[in-house]
Amino acid sequence: MISDQELLHGAALLKLIENFKTVQIQHGDQVHSSLYVINSGESEVAVLLKLSTRRKSPWQFTFSQQEENAVARFRRSRPDTALFFSLVCFKDGVCCVNYETLAQLTGHSIALRSVGVSRPSGGSYHLSGPERQQLRRAIPQSDWPRALFQRHTPL
């Protein structure tokens, strides 16, 4: 039987492969079971996939202490590799946000913090953190996976 996690991770990774025909994907399961290191030939990024099985907006994502520890270990071992969180919003799509932006939104620690993702019909994703703090800009649904290999600064 295929789990929701396998199904939704597979869908997100398939979109990545379709967009970047020559990527190499390495499962970083020694750090975290949902971490993937992606090499485009020109640059390398890491993605931690989180998923929500809620069928429609808003989607909630809660980060565990284990995920905070995994992120810290990864950042120490590969400080020059950009790290992203890809928030898989069930069958709607993937809201992709870099680590620095997510850390700013949650108060510089993700452990035991929740973020919400909402998307009005036909619109972009809106990210909110603890105490309903809103990300300053919307994230287009089409950002996944292109955002991985664009230069980012926190929003």
C-alpha positions as CSV (number, residue, x, y, z in Angstrom):
1,M,0.0,0.0,0.0
2,I,1.2,3.5,-0.8
3,S,1.1,6.0,2.1
4,D,-0.1,9.6,1.7
5,Q,3.4,10.7,2.4
6,E,4.9,8.5,-0.4
7,L,2.2,9.6,-2.8
8,L,2.5,13.3,-2.1
9,H,6.3,13.3,-1.9
10,G,6.3,11.5,-5.2
11,A,4.0,14.1,-6.8
12,A,6.2,17.0,-5.6
13,L,9.4,15.3,-6.8
14,L,7.9,14.4,-10.2
15,K,7.1,18.1,-10.8
16,L,10.8,18.8,-9.9
17,I,12.0,16.2,-12.4
18,E,9.6,17.5,-15.1
19,N,10.9,21.1,-14.7
20,F,14.6,20.3,-14.4
21,K,15.3,17.3,-16.7
22,T,18.8,16.7,-15.5
23,V,18.6,17.0,-11.7
24,Q,20.1,14.5,-9.3
25,I,18.1,13.8,-6.2
26,Q,19.6,12.2,-3.1
27,H,17.5,11.1,-0.2
28,G,18.9,12.6,2.9
29,D,17.3,10.1,5.2
30,Q,20.3,9.9,7.4
31,V,19.4,13.4,8.5
32,H,15.6,13.3,8.2
33,S,13.2,10.9,6.3
34,S,11.7,13.9,4.4
35,L,14.9,15.6,3.3
36,Y,16.2,15.5,-0.2
37,V,19.4,17.1,-1.6
38,I,18.9,18.2,-5.2
39,N,21.8,19.0,-7.6
40,S,21.1,20.8,-10.9
41,G,24.6,20.6,-12.1
42,E,25.1,24.3,-11.4
43,S,24.0,24.4,-7.8
44,E,22.8,22.3,-4.9
45,V,19.8,22.8,-2.6
46,A,18.1,20.8,0.1
47,V,14.4,20.4,0.5
48,L,12.5,19.2,3.5
49,L,9.0,18.1,2.4
50,K,6.1,18.6,4.8
51,L,2.6,17.6,3.9
52,S,-0.9,18.3,4.9
53,T,-3.7,15.8,4.0
54,R,-6.4,18.4,4.6
55,R,-8.3,18.5,1.3
56,K,-8.7,22.3,1.0
57,S,-7.3,25.6,2.3
58,P,-6.2,26.5,4.9
59,W,-3.5,23.9,5.5
60,Q,-1.5,23.6,8.8
61,F,2.1,22.5,9.2
62,T,3.6,22.0,12.6
63,F,7.4,21.5,13.0
64,S,8.8,19.1,15.5
65,Q,11.9,19.3,17.7
66,Q,13.2,16.4,15.6
67,E,12.9,18.6,12.4
68,E,14.6,21.5,14.1
69,N,17.5,19.2,15.1
70,A,17.7,17.8,11.6
71,V,17.8,21.2,10.1
72,A,20.6,22.3,12.5
73,R,22.6,19.2,11.8
74,F,22.2,19.7,8.0
75,R,23.1,23.4,8.1
76,R,26.3,22.6,10.1
77,S,27.3,19.9,7.7
78,R,26.5,21.8,4.5
79,P,26.5,25.5,5.4
80,D,26.6,26.6,1.7
81,T,23.6,24.6,0.6
82,A,20.4,26.5,0.5
83,L,17.6,24.9,2.5
84,F,13.9,25.0,1.6
85,F,10.7,23.8,3.1
86,S,8.2,22.5,0.5
87,L,4.8,22.5,2.1
88,V,2.7,20.0,0.1
89,C,-0.9,21.2,0.4
90,F,-2.6,17.9,-0.4
91,K,-3.5,17.8,-4.1
92,D,-3.5,21.6,-4.5
93,G,0.2,22.1,-4.9
94,V,3.4,22.9,-3.2
95,C,4.2,26.2,-1.3
96,C,8.0,26.5,-1.3
97,V,9.7,28.8,1.2
98,N,13.4,29.1,2.1
99,Y,14.6,28.3,5.6
100,E,15.5,31.9,6.4
101,T,12.0,33.2,5.5
102,L,10.4,30.5,7.5
103,A,12.7,31.1,10.5
104,Q,11.8,34.8,10.4
105,L,8.1,34.1,10.3
106,T,8.3,31.7,13.2
107,G,10.6,33.7,15.4
108,H,14.0,32.1,14.4
109,S,13.1,28.7,15.7
110,I,10.8,26.3,13.9
111,A,10.5,23.8,16.7
112,L,7.0,23.3,18.0
113,R,5.8,26.2,15.7
114,S,3.0,26.0,13.2
115,V,2.5,27.8,10.0
116,G,-0.7,28.1,8.0
117,V,-1.0,28.1,4.2
118,S,-4.1,29.4,2.5
119,R,-4.9,29.9,-1.2
120,P,-8.0,31.5,-2.5
121,S,-9.4,29.9,-5.7
122,G,-7.1,30.9,-8.6
123,G,-4.8,32.8,-6.3
124,S,-1.3,32.5,-4.7
125,Y,-0.4,30.9,-1.4
126,H,-0.5,33.1,1.7
127,L,1.7,32.0,4.6
128,S,1.1,32.9,8.2
129,G,3.0,32.1,11.3
130,P,2.5,32.1,15.0
131,E,0.2,34.9,16.3
132,R,-1.1,35.2,12.7
133,Q,1.9,37.0,11.5
134,Q,1.7,37.2,7.7
135,L,4.4,36.8,5.2
136,R,4.7,40.1,3.3
137,R,4.1,38.7,-0.1
138,A,2.1,35.9,-1.6
139,I,3.9,32.8,-3.1
140,P,2.7,31.9,-6.6
141,Q,1.5,28.4,-7.0
142,S,3.8,28.1,-10.0
143,D,6.9,28.8,-7.8
144,W,7.4,25.0,-7.2
145,P,10.0,23.9,-8.2
146,R,11.5,26.9,-10.0
147,A,12.1,28.8,-6.7
148,L,14.7,26.2,-5.7
149,F,17.3,27.5,-8.1
150,Q,16.6,31.2,-7.9
151,R,18.6,33.4,-5.6
152,H,16.5,34.1,-2.5
153,T,16.6,36.5,0.3
154,P,14.2,36.4,3.2
155,L,10.9,38.0,2.4
